[in-house]
Amino acid sequence: MMKKLTQYKNNNNITYSCYILLDYAKEHNKQTELKTRLQKAYFTEKKNIGQIDILYQELNGVGLNADEGIKRLDDPVFISRIQNEEQY
C-alpha cells in the first residue's frame, strides 16, 4: 500500500487531491460548490490549488470541515477509491 501512496504523491498530485476532495464534498452535497470554487481559485485568482493551505481555505470557504477533508489526501482508502473510479 505504501508504494501506491508514494506513486499517488508523485503523479497527478493536484488532480488526485481535487478528486479526493470533490468526493468528500459530494458526501456533504457540496460537490458542485467546491468544484466551482476550485476552478475560480485556479483560473481566475491564479491560486496554486496544489498547496494544502489553499485547499484548506477553499474547503472552509464552502462550509466543509477542512481538517476532515485534508486527512483524506493521505488516506489509502480514499486514494484507492479515486483510482478505482478512474479505471472505469
DSSP file (Angstrom, degrees, kcal/mol; ACC not computed):
  #  RESIDUE AA STRUCTURE BP1 BP2  ACC     N-H-->O    O-->H-N    N-H-->O    O-->H-N    TCO  KAPPA ALPHA  PHI   PSI    X-CA   Y-CA   Z-CA
    1    1 A M     >        0   0    0      0, 0.0     4,-2.1     0, 0.0     5,-0.2   0.000 360.0 360.0 360.0 -35.0    0.0    0.0    0.0
    2    2 A M  H  >  +     0   0    0      1,-0.2     4,-2.6     2,-0.2     5,-0.2   0.857 360.0  56.6 -62.8 -33.8    2.9    2.4    0.7
    3    3 A K  H  > S+     0   0    0      2,-0.2     4,-2.6     1,-0.2    -1,-0.2   0.924 106.9  48.5 -62.8 -43.4    4.0    2.0   -2.9
    4    4 A K  H  > S+     0   0    0      2,-0.2     4,-2.8     1,-0.2    -2,-0.2   0.912 111.5  49.9 -62.1 -42.2    0.6    3.2   -4.1
    5    5 A L  H  X S+     0   0    0     -4,-2.1     4,-2.3     2,-0.2    -2,-0.2   0.916 111.9  47.4 -63.9 -43.5    0.6    6.1   -1.7
    6    6 A T  H  X S+     0   0    0     -4,-2.6     4,-1.4     2,-0.2    -1,-0.2   0.910 112.8  49.5 -63.2 -42.2    4.1    7.2   -2.9
    7    7 A Q  H  X S+     0   0    0     -4,-2.6     4,-1.9     1,-0.2     3,-0.3   0.911 109.7  51.9 -63.4 -42.4    3.1    6.8   -6.5
    8    8 A Y  H  < S+     0   0    0     -4,-2.8    -2,-0.2     1,-0.2    -1,-0.2   0.919 108.2  51.2 -58.8 -44.9    0.0    8.9   -5.9
    9    9 A K  H  < S+     0   0    0     -4,-2.3    -1,-0.2     1,-0.2    -2,-0.2   0.786 114.8  43.0 -67.6 -25.9    2.0   11.6   -4.3
   10   10 A N  H  < S+     0   0    0     -4,-1.4     2,-0.5    -3,-0.3    -1,-0.2   0.736 110.6  56.8 -91.9 -23.8    4.4   11.8   -7.3
   11   11 A N  S  < S-     0   0    0     -4,-1.9     5,-0.1     1,-0.2    -1,-0.1  -0.933 121.8 -17.1-117.7 128.3    1.9   11.5  -10.1
   12   12 A N  S  > S+     0   0    0     -2,-0.5     4,-3.0     1,-0.1     5,-0.3   0.847  74.0 166.0  55.9  39.7   -1.0   13.8  -10.8
   13   13 A N  H  > S+     0   0    0      1,-0.2     4,-2.5     2,-0.2     5,-0.2   0.910  72.2  44.0 -56.0 -48.6   -0.9   15.2   -7.3
   14   14 A I  H  > S+     0   0    0      2,-0.2     4,-2.5     1,-0.2    -1,-0.2   0.933 115.1  49.0 -65.1 -44.9   -3.2   18.2   -7.9
   15   15 A T  H  > S+     0   0    0      1,-0.2     4,-2.5     2,-0.2    -2,-0.2   0.946 114.6  43.7 -60.5 -50.4   -5.7   16.2   -9.9
   16   16 A Y  H  X S+     0   0    0     -4,-3.0     4,-2.8     1,-0.2     5,-0.2   0.895 111.7  54.4 -64.3 -39.7   -6.0   13.4   -7.4
   17   17 A S  H  X S+     0   0    0     -4,-2.5     4,-2.4    -5,-0.3    -1,-0.2   0.940 111.3  45.1 -58.8 -46.4   -6.2   15.9   -4.5
   18   18 A C  H  X S+     0   0    0     -4,-2.5     4,-2.7     2,-0.2     5,-0.2   0.914 112.8  50.5 -65.3 -42.3   -9.1   17.7   -6.2
   19   19 A Y  H  X S+     0   0    0     -4,-2.5     4,-2.1     2,-0.2    -2,-0.2   0.919 111.5  48.3 -61.2 -42.9  -10.8   14.4   -7.0
   20   20 A I  H  X S+     0   0    0     -4,-2.8     4,-2.0     1,-0.2    -2,-0.2   0.924 114.4  45.6 -63.6 -43.8  -10.5   13.2   -3.4
   21   21 A L  H  X S+     0   0    0     -4,-2.4     4,-2.6    -5,-0.2    -2,-0.2   0.855 111.2  52.1 -70.4 -34.2  -11.8   16.5   -2.0
   22   22 A L  H  X S+     0   0    0     -4,-2.7     4,-2.1     2,-0.2    -1,-0.2   0.869 108.2  52.2 -67.6 -35.3  -14.7   16.6   -4.5
   23   23 A D  H  X S+     0   0    0     -4,-2.1     4,-1.2    -5,-0.2    -2,-0.2   0.914 110.7  48.0 -63.9 -42.5  -15.6   13.1   -3.5
   24   24 A Y  H  X S+     0   0    0     -4,-2.0     4,-0.5     1,-0.2     3,-0.4   0.924 111.2  50.4 -61.6 -45.8  -15.6   14.3    0.1
   25   25 A A  H ><>S+     0   0    0     -4,-2.6     5,-2.8     1,-0.2     3,-1.2   0.854 103.1  60.6 -62.7 -35.2  -17.7   17.3   -0.8
   26   26 A K  H ><5S+     0   0    0     -4,-2.1     3,-1.7     1,-0.3    -1,-0.2   0.871  97.0  59.3 -60.3 -37.4  -20.2   15.0   -2.6
   27   27 A E  H 3<5S+     0   0    0     -4,-1.2    -1,-0.3    -3,-0.4    -2,-0.2   0.719 111.5  41.5 -63.4 -20.0  -20.9   13.2    0.7
   28   28 A H  T <<5S-     0   0    0     -3,-1.2    -1,-0.3    -4,-0.5    -2,-0.2   0.129 117.8-109.8-114.0  17.2  -22.0   16.6    2.1
   29   29 A N  T < 5S+     0   0    0     -3,-1.7    -3,-0.2     1,-0.1    -2,-0.1   0.848  93.4 105.9  57.0  38.5  -23.9   17.8   -1.0
   30   30 A K     >< +     0   0    0     -5,-2.8     4,-2.6    -8,-0.1    -4,-0.3   0.109  33.4 113.0-130.2  20.5  -21.3   20.4   -1.8
   31   31 A Q  H  > S+     0   0    0     -6,-0.5     4,-2.7     1,-0.2     5,-0.2   0.935  81.6  44.2 -63.0 -47.9  -19.5   18.9   -4.8
   32   32 A T  H  > S+     0   0    0      1,-0.2     4,-2.6     2,-0.2     5,-0.2   0.907 113.7  51.8 -64.1 -41.1  -20.7   21.5   -7.3
   33   33 A E  H  > S+     0   0    0      1,-0.2     4,-2.1     2,-0.2    -1,-0.2   0.918 113.4  43.5 -62.3 -44.3  -19.9   24.3   -4.9
   34   34 A L  H  X S+     0   0    0     -4,-2.6     4,-2.9     2,-0.2     5,-0.2   0.903 112.4  52.9 -68.8 -40.6  -16.4   23.1   -4.3
   35   35 A K  H  X S+     0   0    0     -4,-2.7     4,-2.3    -5,-0.2    -2,-0.2   0.936 111.5  46.1 -59.5 -46.6  -15.8   22.4   -7.9
   36   36 A T  H  X S+     0   0    0     -4,-2.6     4,-2.3     1,-0.2    -1,-0.2   0.908 113.3  49.9 -61.9 -42.6  -16.8   25.9   -8.9
   37   37 A R  H  X S+     0   0    0     -4,-2.1     4,-2.5    -5,-0.2    -2,-0.2   0.901 110.9  48.4 -65.1 -42.0  -14.7   27.3   -6.1
   38   38 A L  H  X S+     0   0    0     -4,-2.9     4,-2.3     2,-0.2     5,-0.2   0.891 111.4  50.4 -66.1 -39.3  -11.6   25.4   -7.1
   39   39 A Q  H  X>S+     0   0    0     -4,-2.3     4,-3.0    -5,-0.2     5,-0.6   0.924 112.7  46.2 -63.9 -44.0  -12.0   26.4  -10.7
   40   40 A K  I  X>S+     0   0    0     -4,-2.3     5,-2.5     1,-0.2     4,-1.5   0.922 111.8  51.6 -64.4 -43.8  -12.3   30.0   -9.8
   41   41 A A  I  <5S+     0   0    0     -4,-2.5     6,-3.2     3,-0.2    -1,-0.2   0.915 119.4  35.9 -58.8 -43.4   -9.4   29.8   -7.4
   42   42 A Y  I  <5S+     0   0    0     -4,-2.3     4,-0.4     4,-0.2    -2,-0.2   0.959 127.8  29.7 -77.0 -53.4   -7.2   28.3  -10.1
   43   43 A F  I  <5S+     0   0    0     -4,-3.0    -3,-0.2    -5,-0.2    -2,-0.1   0.861 132.6  25.8 -82.3 -36.4   -8.3   30.0  -13.3
   44   44 A T  I  <<S+     0   0    0     -4,-1.5    -3,-0.2    -5,-0.6    -4,-0.1   0.884 130.4  34.4 -95.2 -45.9   -9.4   33.4  -12.1
   45   45 A E  S   <S-     0   0    0     -5,-2.5    -3,-0.2     2,-0.1    -4,-0.2   0.516  95.3-133.7 -91.5  -5.0   -7.5   34.0   -8.9
   46   46 A K        +     0   0    0     -4,-0.4    -4,-0.2    -6,-0.3     2,-0.2   0.818  46.2 161.7  56.6  35.3   -4.3   32.2  -10.1
   47   47 A K        -     0   0    0     -6,-3.2     2,-1.2    -7,-0.2    -1,-0.2  -0.571  47.4-117.5 -82.2 149.6   -4.0   30.3   -6.8
   48   48 A N    >   -     0   0    0     -2,-0.2     3,-2.0     1,-0.2     6,-0.3  -0.739  28.2-173.2 -87.5  94.7   -1.9   27.2   -6.6
   49   49 A I  T 3  S+     0   0    0     -2,-1.2    -1,-0.2     1,-0.3    -7,-0.1   0.390  75.8  76.3 -75.2   7.2   -4.5   24.6   -5.7
   50   50 A G  T 3  S+     0   0    0    -33,-0.0     2,-0.4     4,-0.0    -1,-0.3   0.514  77.2  92.0 -87.5  -7.5   -1.8   22.1   -5.3
   51   51 A Q  S <> S-     0   0    0     -3,-2.0     4,-2.2     1,-0.1     3,-0.4  -0.744  75.4-139.2 -92.2 134.7   -0.9   23.6   -2.0
   52   52 A I  H  > S+     0   0    0     -2,-0.4     4,-2.7     1,-0.2     5,-0.2   0.873 101.7  55.7 -59.5 -40.6   -2.5   22.2    1.1
   53   53 A D  H  > S+     0   0    0      1,-0.2     4,-1.9     2,-0.2    -1,-0.2   0.853 108.5  48.3 -65.2 -32.8   -3.2   25.6    2.7
   54   54 A I  H  > S+     0   0    0     -3,-0.4     4,-2.4    -6,-0.3    -1,-0.2   0.928 112.2  48.1 -70.5 -45.2   -5.0   26.7   -0.4
   55   55 A L  H  X S+     0   0    0     -4,-2.2     4,-2.5     1,-0.2    -2,-0.2   0.897 109.9  54.0 -60.2 -39.7   -7.2   23.6   -0.5
   56   56 A Y  H  X S+     0   0    0     -4,-2.7     4,-2.3     1,-0.2    -1,-0.2   0.930 109.2  47.7 -59.4 -47.3   -7.8   24.0    3.2
   57   57 A Q  H  X S+     0   0    0     -4,-1.9     4,-2.5     1,-0.2    -2,-0.2   0.904 111.6  49.9 -60.9 -42.6   -9.1   27.6    2.6
   58   58 A E  H  X S+     0   0    0     -4,-2.4     4,-1.0     2,-0.2    -1,-0.2   0.880 109.1  51.2 -69.1 -37.3  -11.3   26.5   -0.2
   59   59 A L  H ><>S+     0   0    0     -4,-2.5     5,-2.5     1,-0.2     3,-0.8   0.946 113.4  45.1 -61.9 -47.5  -12.9   23.7    1.8
   60   60 A N  H ><5S+     0   0    0     -4,-2.3     3,-1.8     1,-0.2    -2,-0.2   0.885 105.6  63.3 -60.8 -38.4  -13.6   26.1    4.6
   61   61 A G  H 3<5S+     0   0    0     -4,-2.5    -1,-0.2     1,-0.3    -2,-0.2   0.750 105.9  43.2 -61.4 -25.9  -14.9   28.6    2.1
   62   62 A V  T <<5S-     0   0    0     -4,-1.0    -1,-0.3    -3,-0.8    -2,-0.2   0.285 124.4-100.5-103.2   9.6  -17.7   26.3    1.0
   63   63 A G  T < 5S+     0   0    0     -3,-1.8     2,-0.2     1,-0.3    -3,-0.2   0.717  76.3 136.2  85.0  21.3  -18.5   25.3    4.6
   64   64 A L      < -     0   0    0     -5,-2.5     2,-1.1    -6,-0.2    -1,-0.3  -0.654  67.1-100.5 -98.5 158.9  -16.8   21.9    4.8
   65   65 A N     >  -     0   0    0     -2,-0.2     4,-2.3     1,-0.2     5,-0.2  -0.677  36.0-166.8 -77.0 102.4  -14.7   20.6    7.6
   66   66 A A  H  > S+     0   0    0     -2,-1.1     4,-2.9     1,-0.2     5,-0.2   0.862  82.7  55.7 -64.4 -37.5  -11.2   21.3    6.1
   67   67 A D  H  > S+     0   0    0      1,-0.2     4,-1.8     2,-0.2    -1,-0.2   0.933 110.5  45.5 -60.2 -45.2   -9.4   19.1    8.7
   68   68 A E  H  > S+     0   0    0      2,-0.2     4,-0.9     1,-0.2    -2,-0.2   0.913 114.9  47.7 -64.5 -43.8  -11.5   16.1    7.8
   69   69 A G  H >< S+     0   0    0     -4,-2.3     3,-0.8     1,-0.2     4,-0.5   0.927 110.6  50.0 -64.2 -46.2  -11.1   16.7    4.0
   70   70 A I  H >< S+     0   0    0     -4,-2.9     3,-1.4     1,-0.2     4,-0.4   0.847 101.9  62.8 -64.3 -34.8   -7.4   17.2    4.1
   71   71 A K  H >< S+     0   0    0     -4,-1.8     3,-1.2     1,-0.3    -1,-0.2   0.829  94.8  63.1 -58.6 -31.4   -6.9   14.0    6.1
   72   72 A R  G X< S+     0   0    0     -4,-0.9     3,-1.1    -3,-0.8    -1,-0.3   0.750  85.8  72.9 -67.3 -22.7   -8.3   12.1    3.2
   73   73 A L  G <  S+     0   0    0     -3,-1.4    -1,-0.2    -4,-0.5    -2,-0.2   0.768 106.5  35.6 -64.9 -23.9   -5.5   13.1    0.9
   74   74 A D  G <  S+     0   0    0     -3,-1.2    -1,-0.3    -4,-0.4    -2,-0.2   0.305  92.5 107.4-109.0   7.2   -3.2   10.8    2.8
   75   75 A D    X>  -     0   0    0     -3,-1.1     4,-2.1    -4,-0.2     3,-0.6  -0.779  59.3-152.4 -92.7 115.0   -5.7    8.0    3.4
   76   76 A P  H 3> S+     0   0    0      0, 0.0     4,-2.5     0, 0.0     5,-0.2   0.783  93.0  61.8 -56.7 -28.6   -5.0    5.0    1.2
   77   77 A V  H 3> S+     0   0    0      2,-0.2     4,-1.8     1,-0.2     5,-0.1   0.936 109.6  39.0 -63.4 -46.1   -8.7    4.0    1.3
   78   78 A F  H <> S+     0   0    0     -3,-0.6     4,-1.9     2,-0.2    -1,-0.2   0.835 114.1  54.0 -76.5 -32.1   -9.8    7.3   -0.4
   79   79 A I  H  X S+     0   0    0     -4,-2.1     4,-2.3     2,-0.2    -2,-0.2   0.933 110.6  47.4 -63.3 -45.4   -6.8    7.3   -2.8
   80   80 A S  H  X S+     0   0    0     -4,-2.5     4,-2.8     1,-0.2     5,-0.2   0.886 107.2  57.2 -63.5 -39.3   -7.8    3.7   -3.9
   81   81 A R  H  X S+     0   0    0     -4,-1.8     4,-2.1     1,-0.2    -1,-0.2   0.929 110.2  43.4 -57.8 -46.2  -11.4    4.8   -4.3
   82   82 A I  H  X S+     0   0    0     -4,-1.9     4,-2.1     2,-0.2    -1,-0.2   0.903 113.2  51.7 -68.1 -40.7  -10.5    7.5   -6.7
   83   83 A Q  H  X S+     0   0    0     -4,-2.3     4,-1.0     1,-0.2    -2,-0.2   0.893 110.3  49.4 -62.9 -38.4   -8.0    5.3   -8.6
   84   84 A N  H  X S+     0   0    0     -4,-2.8     4,-0.5     1,-0.2     3,-0.4   0.893 110.5  49.6 -67.6 -39.7  -10.7    2.6   -9.0
   85   85 A E  H >< S+     0   0    0     -4,-2.1     3,-1.1     1,-0.2    -1,-0.2   0.871 105.8  58.3 -64.7 -36.1  -13.2    5.1  -10.3
   86   86 A E  H 3< S+     0   0    0     -4,-2.1    -1,-0.2     1,-0.3    -2,-0.2   0.808  97.0  61.9 -64.4 -30.1  -10.6    6.4  -12.8
   87   87 A Q  H 3<        0   0    0     -4,-1.0    -1,-0.3    -3,-0.4    -2,-0.2   0.718 360.0 360.0 -69.8 -20.9  -10.3    2.9  -14.3
   88   88 A Y    <<        0   0    0     -3,-1.1    -1,-0.3    -4,-0.5    -2,-0.2   0.461 360.0 360.0 -87.4 360.0  -13.9    2.9  -15.3
